[in-house]
Amino acid sequence: MKKRLWGLVGSLFLVFPLAACTPAGTGQQESNPLTMIIFLVLIFAAFYFLMVRPQRRRQKQHHDFVRELTRGDRVVTAGGIYGTIESLDEDSVVLKIESGTTIRIARGSVIGRRQQ
């Protein structure tokens, strides 16, 4: 799917600038404003579907994951710390790490569940 979409975007970069120019023998370059507007709209649409939308989806998945954390979950943080959740607060998590030490971290810095 992504390869097909990238191919479409690549062809847009080739076709629309060429369509905006007059034939080679006239010596002048006239552009149609409608063609340029369509070209810009297509570029912004491609940018939205290839960059903005997937990032929002990942943010929503992470938000849902962090909201569903429970006591006893084995997790890994963004800093690479492995631990077990001892307690949860509205914006923080207390982790018990391997040495038995507990640390308080921001709830958003938990990035994934750890496998056994």
Number of C-alpha atoms within 10 A of each C-alpha: 6 8 8 9 13 13 11 12 16 11 11 15 13 10 11 15 13 12 13 17 13 14 12 8 6 8 8 10 10 11 14 11 10 10 14 15 11 12 18 13 12 15 14 12 14 16 13 13 12 14 11 12 12 12 13 11 11 11 12 12 12 17 14 11 15 17 12 8 19 14 13 13 14 20 19 19 19 11 9 11 12 19 24 21 21 18 15 15 10 8 10 15 24 19 27 19 16 11 7 9 9 16 13 15 14 13 19 16 16 22 17 16 16 13 7 4
